[in-house]
Structure formats: C-alpha cells, structure tokens
Amino acid sequence: MAKLTTNFTQRLQQSRMVILLLTIIGLFLGLWFCTTAIISLVKQESEIIYQVKTLTEGKNSVIQVNVNQIDMNNNNKLIHITGRAIVDEIIVDKIFKIEVVNVIKLRRIIQAYQWQEDSEHNYTKVWSEQFIDSKKFYDQKHHNPILPFTSKLFIAKQVILGDFIISSKLVNDMDHYQKLPMQGLWQEQKNLRERLPNRQLHFTDGSYYIGENPEQPKIGDLKISFIAVLPEDISIIAKQQLQLSPYKTKIGGSIELFEYGILTSEQMFRNARTTLFANNLKPRLENMFTIFIGIYIIIHVLWMVSPSLLNPMNFRGWLLALIIAVALTLFIIAINWHEYNPIVGKILFILSITFLYLLKFSYKPQFLAHKTIIP
C-alpha cells in the first residue's frame, strides 16, 4: 500500500513538473510573439512618421515653375512641373529590325509554350516568358527546347519634360504600356525567317505566332509581341538640377514624386500620403495578427493552469485574444503618433479604450461548481 502511494505521489510530482515546464515554455513563446510584433510595429510607425514629416516639409517648400523655361535661381530647390514627356530618338531592336520613334520604352515580349513541373511532379503546358529548364525535371520525358529569342526592354536614353531632363528613376516608374501593332513595323520578315527557316509564321491579333497552328499550340511554339510607353502628360516633384533628381529635406528624407496626368502639388502630396498608408496597412495587420497569436498562447497557458478562466478553445476565447490584440496595436500606434500629431494620437487612444471596453462582453469567468453534500 505504501508503495502504491509513493508511485502516485511521484507521478503527481512529475505531472506538476510537466505542467510547470509547459507553462514556462508557453508564456515565453507568447511573450516572444508579442514582443517581436511590438518592436516591429514601433519601428514601422517611426518610419511612417519620418516619411510623413518628409512629405509635409516638401509640401511647404515646393514651388511651381515654368516647364518651358529653366530659372537658374531655382537650382537645388524642390519644384513642381507638369507637361508632356517626349523623346527625340529612335529605338531599334536589331534582332527584328524594328525602328520606332517617339517612344519612351519599347518591350519585346517572347512567350514560349513549355512544360511546367509542380512540387508533386505533375506536368502542365503553359505560356511563359522565362525559359523553364526541363533538365531539372524529375521525368526527363518532358523536354523544353532552348528559346531562340528572349524578352528585352529598350529605354530611351533621354526623356524630356519641357526644358527639363527626367531622371532614369522616374523613367523607370513610367508603366503605361500599350500594345504596339507589329504589322507595318517590320520592313522585312526575311531576318526572322532566316533565323527560323523550318518554322511557320502567322500574324494574329497584332502579333506574330511561330508554330503550325495558333489554335492548337505545341511545345516550342512562340508568341512575339511588342508593348510601348508612349509620350503622355505627367506631373513631377523633384529637385531642379541639370537633370531632375531626388530632393533632400532638412530632416534627411528624400522626395521625388511622379504621376500620370496634370496634377497640382497638393494633389500629388495627398496621393503620396494615401499610398504611404496603403503600403503600410498590410505590415500593420501582420504585426497585429502576431500579437493576437502571442496573446492567445498566453491565455491558453493560463487556462491550463487555472481551468476556471475562460476556455480559449471556444469563440469567446478567440474573441478575447483578438480584442486585446487590436486594442494593444492601436495603443502602440497612438503612443508613436501622439508627439507628432496629438489629434491622431488621441483618436487612436480612444479607439483602443473602446475595444478594451468590449472585453466585458467577451469574458465571463467560469466558476467550478461545488457539489452539495446532503447529510
């Protein structure tokens, strides 16, 4: 009898040790998730505020200038100009002997019909610009021929807006591509036929098809088309120099804005702030979700230690963790913004308190029922 009691006591002690160990590990993991997300959120908000300060300084110092007359007194200042971007050169694709004028960018698109392998070694036929190396396939029965041509981007050496030269960075941002009909661009098809002497050539939908039948493509067939960025009205905010360049603000930020259309500087800065908010929305939600996971782990660990607490496995448990995560995220953002913009900080702080108030509807402690002993 004494031996059984000793074994039971040892098992109980071992069980308590396991629970203690799991509790420590769970709390550490939950706190690690929360701490990592909070640090990331603080850094992110600091960077956002820094960029907002940069845009605000730029908005207060930008000047409107005549795009067709460069005033040297405005050198190194932040200027706002609008007009039509133009080029004065010929872009040449030597392989296809295509020459186009008045084009900012010309992109040759070569698509090949190829085999594609997935992670489970299933094979499908796809159109792709990138060569898919079939030598790496698990099943060597599927073979992709080497591409005779590849896609390529041609960019004009100099793009002009009035008397100003647009920087290469802003030219790279120009992405209003339009399909360029190939018929009439080719002075001759002799060059293509010489390169592919045994292939059939079809002209369809403004592009060329290399293969027997466009309606029934086979592995190795090609599609050849061109798209181009044509001259268009644009608006730019940048530093005036011989070539437009990024403007350095007093706090160390950089401003170089570009948009299609004729826009005022106020519209451009407003759009820049909107884009800044949209680009940072996903990272904010990701950090909030990480905090949610951390809090849920902590709640789960506490429930294991004391079952009288809210069961995290039901809907109320998930809701409790979510409310705390949202409130904590808003509170951290509010603290970061309070110094720069007290109004935004106070609004976010009120929202965080409002979410915490919702806890009264999500949390109802569970009390263990005591058995009534009838004498």
C-alpha positions as CSV (number, residue, x, y, z in Angstrom):
1,M,0.0,0.0,0.0
2,A,2.8,2.4,0.9
3,K,4.5,1.6,-2.4
4,L,1.4,2.5,-4.4
5,T,1.1,5.8,-2.5
6,T,4.7,6.5,-3.3
7,N,4.2,5.8,-7.0
8,F,1.1,8.0,-7.2
9,T,3.0,10.9,-5.4
10,Q,5.9,10.6,-7.8
11,R,3.5,10.7,-10.8
12,L,1.7,13.7,-9.4
13,Q,5.1,15.5,-8.9
14,Q,6.2,14.6,-12.4
15,S,2.8,15.8,-13.8
16,R,3.2,19.1,-11.9
17,M,6.7,19.4,-13.3
18,V,5.5,18.9,-16.8
19,I,2.7,21.5,-16.4
20,L,5.2,23.9,-14.9
21,L,7.6,23.3,-17.8
22,L,4.8,23.7,-20.4
23,T,3.6,26.9,-18.6
24,I,7.1,28.4,-18.8
25,I,7.6,27.5,-22.4
26,G,4.1,28.7,-23.4
27,L,4.5,32.0,-21.6
28,F,7.9,32.5,-23.1
29,L,6.6,31.8,-26.6
30,G,3.5,34.0,-26.2
31,L,5.6,36.9,-24.9
32,W,8.2,36.4,-27.6
33,F,5.4,36.7,-30.3
34,C,4.0,39.8,-28.6
35,T,7.4,41.5,-28.0
36,T,8.7,40.8,-31.6
37,A,5.5,42.3,-33.1
38,I,5.5,45.3,-30.8
39,I,9.1,46.1,-31.6
40,S,8.4,45.7,-35.3
41,L,5.3,47.9,-35.0
42,V,7.2,50.7,-33.2
43,K,9.9,50.7,-35.8
44,Q,7.4,50.7,-38.6
45,E,5.4,53.6,-37.1
46,S,8.6,55.6,-36.6
47,E,9.5,55.2,-40.2
48,I,6.0,56.2,-41.3
49,I,6.1,59.3,-39.2
50,Y,9.5,60.1,-40.7
51,Q,8.2,59.8,-44.2
52,V,5.1,61.9,-43.3
53,K,7.4,64.6,-41.9
54,T,9.4,64.5,-45.1
55,L,6.3,64.9,-47.3
56,T,5.0,67.7,-45.1
57,E,8.3,69.6,-45.3
58,G,8.2,69.1,-49.1
59,K,4.6,70.3,-49.4
60,N,5.6,73.5,-47.5
61,S,8.7,74.2,-49.6
62,V,7.7,73.2,-53.2
63,I,7.4,75.8,-55.8
64,Q,5.6,75.8,-59.2
65,V,7.9,76.6,-62.2
66,N,7.5,77.1,-65.9
67,V,8.3,73.8,-67.6
68,N,9.5,75.5,-70.7
69,Q,11.9,77.9,-69.1
70,I,14.6,77.0,-66.6
71,D,15.3,79.6,-64.0
72,M,18.8,79.0,-62.6
73,N,17.8,80.8,-59.3
74,N,15.7,77.7,-58.6
75,N,18.6,75.3,-58.8
76,N,18.6,72.8,-55.9
77,K,15.1,73.8,-54.9
78,L,12.1,71.5,-54.8
79,I,10.0,72.2,-57.9
80,H,6.7,71.1,-59.3
81,I,6.3,70.8,-63.1
82,T,3.7,69.4,-65.4
83,G,3.5,68.7,-69.2
84,R,4.0,66.1,-71.8
85,A,7.0,63.8,-71.6
86,I,8.7,63.4,-75.1
87,V,11.7,61.8,-76.6
88,D,13.8,62.7,-79.7
89,E,15.5,59.5,-80.7
90,I,14.9,56.2,-82.5
91,I,14.7,52.9,-80.5
92,V,16.0,50.0,-82.5
93,D,15.5,46.3,-82.0
94,K,18.3,44.8,-84.1
95,I,17.1,41.2,-84.0
96,F,13.7,42.0,-85.5
97,K,14.9,45.1,-87.4
98,I,12.2,47.3,-85.8
99,E,12.7,51.0,-85.6
100,V,10.2,53.1,-83.6
101,V,10.2,56.9,-82.9
102,N,8.6,58.9,-80.2
103,V,8.5,56.0,-77.8
104,I,9.8,56.2,-74.2
105,K,10.1,52.5,-73.7
106,L,9.8,49.5,-76.0
107,R,9.4,46.0,-74.6
108,R,9.9,42.9,-76.7
109,I,7.8,40.0,-75.3
110,I,8.7,36.5,-76.3
111,Q,6.5,33.8,-74.9
112,A,7.2,30.1,-75.4
113,Y,4.8,27.2,-74.9
114,Q,6.6,25.0,-72.4
115,W,6.3,22.2,-69.9
116,Q,6.0,23.2,-66.3
117,E,6.6,20.9,-63.3
118,D,4.9,21.4,-59.9
119,S,6.1,20.2,-56.4
120,E,4.3,16.8,-56.9
121,H,5.9,16.2,-60.3
122,N,2.8,16.9,-62.2
123,Y,3.3,18.4,-65.7
124,T,1.2,21.1,-67.4
125,K,1.7,23.2,-70.6
126,V,2.0,26.9,-70.1
127,W,2.9,30.1,-71.9
128,S,5.9,31.7,-70.2
129,E,8.5,34.4,-71.0
130,Q,11.0,32.7,-68.8
131,F,12.8,29.6,-70.0
132,I,11.8,26.5,-68.0
133,D,14.9,24.2,-67.8
134,S,13.5,20.7,-68.4
135,K,16.8,19.2,-67.4
136,K,15.8,19.7,-63.8
137,F,12.6,17.8,-64.2
138,Y,12.0,14.5,-62.4
139,D,10.6,13.0,-65.5
140,Q,13.0,13.5,-68.4
141,K,10.4,12.6,-71.0
142,H,9.2,16.2,-70.9
143,H,11.6,18.4,-72.9
144,N,11.6,22.2,-73.4
145,P,13.6,23.4,-76.4
146,I,16.0,26.4,-75.9
147,L,14.4,29.7,-76.7
148,P,15.8,31.3,-79.9
149,F,14.9,34.7,-78.6
150,T,14.3,36.3,-75.2
151,S,12.2,39.2,-74.0
152,K,14.0,42.6,-73.7
153,L,13.3,46.1,-72.6
154,F,14.6,49.1,-74.6
155,I,14.6,52.5,-72.9
156,A,15.2,55.9,-74.5
157,K,18.4,57.5,-73.4
158,Q,16.9,60.8,-72.7
159,V,13.3,61.7,-71.8
160,I,12.4,65.4,-71.7
161,L,9.6,67.4,-70.0
162,G,9.8,70.9,-71.4
163,D,13.3,72.0,-70.9
164,F,13.9,69.5,-68.1
165,I,15.6,66.1,-68.4
166,I,13.7,63.4,-66.5
167,S,15.8,61.2,-64.2
168,S,16.3,57.5,-65.0
169,K,14.4,56.5,-61.8
170,L,11.3,58.4,-62.9
171,V,11.5,57.0,-66.4
172,N,11.6,53.5,-64.8
173,D,8.4,54.4,-63.0
174,M,6.6,55.0,-66.2
175,D,4.5,51.9,-66.8
176,H,1.6,52.9,-69.0
177,Y,2.3,50.2,-71.6
178,Q,0.3,49.9,-74.8
179,K,0.3,47.1,-77.3
180,L,2.3,48.1,-80.4
181,P,0.9,46.5,-83.6
182,M,3.8,44.7,-85.3
183,Q,2.3,44.8,-88.8
184,G,3.9,47.7,-90.6
185,L,6.8,48.0,-88.2
186,W,8.8,45.3,-89.9
187,Q,10.5,46.5,-93.1
188,E,11.1,42.8,-93.9
189,Q,10.4,39.4,-92.4
190,K,13.5,38.0,-94.0
191,N,15.6,38.2,-90.9
192,L,13.1,36.2,-88.8
193,R,12.6,33.6,-91.5
194,E,16.4,33.2,-91.8
195,R,16.7,32.6,-88.0
196,L,13.8,30.1,-88.0
197,P,13.9,28.5,-91.5
198,N,11.8,25.5,-90.7
199,R,9.0,27.2,-88.7
200,Q,5.7,28.5,-89.9
201,L,4.9,32.2,-89.3
202,H,1.4,33.6,-88.6
203,F,0.2,37.1,-87.9
204,T,-2.7,37.2,-85.4
205,D,-4.1,39.8,-83.0
206,G,-1.4,42.3,-83.7
207,S,1.5,39.9,-83.0
208,Y,3.4,37.0,-84.6
209,Y,2.9,33.4,-83.9
210,I,5.7,30.9,-84.6
211,G,4.2,27.4,-85.0
212,E,1.9,25.3,-87.1
213,N,-1.5,26.3,-85.6
214,P,-2.2,29.1,-83.2
215,E,-5.4,27.3,-82.1
216,Q,-3.5,24.2,-81.2
217,P,-0.2,25.2,-79.7
218,K,2.6,22.7,-79.3
219,I,5.7,22.7,-77.1
220,G,8.2,25.1,-78.5
221,D,5.8,27.4,-80.2
222,L,6.4,31.1,-79.8
223,K,4.4,34.3,-79.5
224,I,6.2,37.6,-80.4
225,S,4.7,40.9,-79.5
226,F,5.7,44.5,-78.5
227,I,4.4,46.9,-76.0
228,A,5.5,50.5,-75.6
229,V,5.3,53.5,-73.3
230,L,4.2,56.5,-75.4
231,P,4.5,60.2,-74.6
232,E,1.9,61.3,-72.1
233,D,1.0,64.1,-69.8
234,I,2.8,63.7,-66.4
235,S,3.4,65.6,-63.2
236,I,6.7,65.6,-61.3
237,I,8.0,67.0,-58.0
238,A,11.8,66.8,-57.7
239,K,14.9,68.9,-57.2
240,Q,15.9,71.2,-60.0
241,Q,19.3,70.5,-61.5
242,L,20.7,69.8,-65.0
243,Q,18.7,66.6,-64.6
244,L,15.8,66.3,-62.2
245,S,16.9,64.4,-59.1
246,P,15.7,63.5,-55.6
247,Y,15.3,66.4,-53.2
248,K,16.9,66.1,-49.7
249,T,14.8,67.6,-46.9
250,K,16.2,69.2,-43.7
251,I,15.3,66.1,-41.7
252,G,17.2,63.9,-44.2
253,G,14.3,62.5,-46.2
254,S,14.1,62.2,-50.0
255,I,11.4,63.4,-52.3
256,E,11.0,62.5,-56.0
257,L,7.3,62.1,-57.0
258,F,5.8,61.2,-60.3
259,E,2.3,60.7,-61.5
260,Y,0.4,60.5,-64.8
261,G,-1.8,63.4,-65.7
262,I,-1.8,67.1,-64.9
263,L,-2.0,67.3,-61.1
264,T,-1.3,70.1,-58.6
265,S,1.4,69.7,-56.0
266,E,-1.3,69.5,-53.3
267,Q,-2.9,66.5,-55.1
268,M,0.5,64.8,-55.5
269,F,1.4,65.1,-51.9
270,R,-2.1,63.9,-50.8
271,N,-1.8,60.9,-53.1
272,A,1.7,60.2,-51.8
273,R,0.4,60.1,-48.2
274,T,-2.5,57.9,-49.3
275,T,-0.1,55.5,-51.0
276,L,2.1,55.5,-47.8
277,F,-0.9,54.5,-45.7
278,A,-1.9,51.8,-48.1
279,N,1.6,50.3,-48.4
280,N,1.9,50.1,-44.6
281,L,-1.6,48.7,-43.9
282,K,-0.5,45.0,-44.6
283,P,2.5,45.1,-42.3
284,R,0.4,46.7,-39.5
285,L,-2.2,43.9,-39.8
286,E,0.6,41.3,-39.8
287,N,2.0,42.7,-36.6
288,M,-1.5,42.8,-35.0
289,F,-2.0,39.1,-36.0
290,T,1.3,38.2,-34.5
291,I,0.3,39.9,-31.2
292,F,-3.0,38.0,-31.4
293,I,-1.2,34.7,-31.7
294,G,1.0,35.6,-28.7
295,I,-1.9,36.6,-26.5
296,Y,-3.9,33.5,-27.5
297,I,-1.0,31.3,-26.4
298,I,-0.7,33.1,-23.1
299,I,-4.5,32.8,-22.5
300,H,-4.3,29.1,-23.4
301,V,-1.4,28.5,-20.9
302,L,-3.2,30.4,-18.1
303,W,-6.3,28.3,-18.7
304,M,-4.3,25.1,-18.4
305,V,-3.0,26.3,-15.0
306,S,-6.4,27.6,-13.9
307,P,-9.4,26.0,-15.7
308,S,-11.8,28.5,-14.0
309,L,-10.5,31.0,-16.5
310,L,-12.1,31.5,-20.0
311,N,-11.7,28.4,-22.2
312,P,-9.6,29.6,-25.2
313,M,-10.9,26.9,-27.4
314,N,-14.3,28.4,-27.8
315,F,-15.4,31.5,-29.7
316,R,-15.2,33.8,-26.7
317,G,-11.5,32.8,-26.2
318,W,-10.6,33.7,-29.7
319,L,-12.6,37.0,-29.4
320,L,-10.9,37.9,-26.2
321,A,-7.4,37.5,-27.7
322,L,-8.5,39.4,-30.8
323,I,-9.9,42.4,-28.8
324,I,-6.7,42.6,-26.7
325,A,-4.5,42.4,-29.8
326,V,-6.5,45.2,-31.6
327,A,-6.5,47.4,-28.6
328,L,-2.8,46.9,-27.9
329,T,-2.0,47.6,-31.6
330,L,-4.0,50.8,-31.6
331,F,-2.5,51.9,-28.3
332,I,1.1,51.4,-29.6
333,I,0.3,53.4,-32.8
334,A,-1.3,56.1,-30.7
335,I,1.8,56.5,-28.5
336,N,4.0,56.8,-31.6
337,W,1.8,59.4,-33.2
338,H,0.9,61.5,-30.2
339,E,4.0,63.6,-30.2
340,Y,3.8,64.4,-34.0
341,N,0.0,64.7,-34.3
342,P,-1.8,64.8,-30.9
343,I,-5.2,64.7,-32.5
344,V,-4.5,61.4,-34.4
345,G,-2.9,60.0,-31.2
346,K,-5.9,60.9,-29.0
347,I,-8.3,59.4,-31.6
348,L,-6.4,56.1,-31.7
349,F,-6.1,56.1,-27.9
350,I,-9.9,56.4,-27.6
351,L,-10.4,53.6,-30.1
352,S,-8.1,51.3,-28.1
353,I,-10.0,52.1,-24.9
354,T,-13.3,51.4,-26.7
355,F,-12.0,48.0,-27.8
356,L,-10.9,47.2,-24.2
357,Y,-14.5,48.0,-23.1
358,L,-15.7,45.2,-25.3
359,L,-13.9,42.8,-23.1
360,K,-16.8,42.8,-20.7
361,F,-18.9,41.2,-23.4
362,S,-16.3,38.6,-24.4
363,Y,-15.0,37.4,-21.0
364,K,-17.2,35.7,-18.4
365,P,-15.2,33.8,-15.9
366,Q,-16.1,30.2,-15.4
367,F,-16.5,29.1,-11.8
368,L,-16.2,25.5,-10.9
369,A,-19.5,24.2,-9.5
370,H,-19.3,22.8,-5.9
371,K,-21.0,19.6,-5.1
372,T,-23.6,19.9,-2.4
373,I,-23.3,17.1,0.1
374,I,-26.6,16.1,1.6
375,P,-26.2,14.6,5.0
